[in-house]
C-alpha cells in the first residue's frame, strides 16, 4: 500500500524533484536538513545484485543516429560500497549540435581530443556485468543508446529489462 502523501508533502516532493540541488541548497541555507524535503522516510537499501548506475550526455535524442559525448558510471556492490567508477568525455565522431551543447555545455572543441566510445566499451561492459541497472530515464533513452553504441563496436550488450530501476519511470507513475 503506497503511503498517504499530504498536500504539503507533495509540494515539498515536487520542489525537491524539479529543483534538485537548488532545493537542497535552500534547505541547508535555512538551517534545515535537505532530507526533510522528502515525503516519506527512507529505508536502508538492500541489494540482491550489484548495481550499475550510469548517465549519458549525447548529441541528441535519437538513439540510433546520435552519439554519446559524455559517460558517467559506477558499480555499487551489494554491501553498498562503490567498487568502480568511470567518467569521461567521448569524441562522438560527428558534430555536436548547438541545441545539445546548450543543454549539457559540451562542445566540439571540448571533445576533439577525447577518446572514442570504443576505448570505453570493454571497461563499461565489464563494470555492468552481472549488475542490475539504475538511472533516470534509462529505459527509454540511456539503455537503448548504450546498446546501440555497443552494437556499433560489434559487442553484444542486452541487459535484463526486468532488472532495471528507472527513477524517471517511477516518478512518472507516482506523479502523473
Secondary structure, DSSP 8 states (H G I E B T S, - for coil): ------HHHHHHHHHHHHHTHHHHHHHHHTT--GGGGSSS-------SS-EEEEEEEES-S-TTT--EEEEEEEEE-TTS-EEEEEEEE---SS---HHHHHHH---HHHHTTS--THHHHHHHHHHHTT-EEEESSIIIIIHHHHHHHHHHTT------GGGEEEHHHHHHHHT-
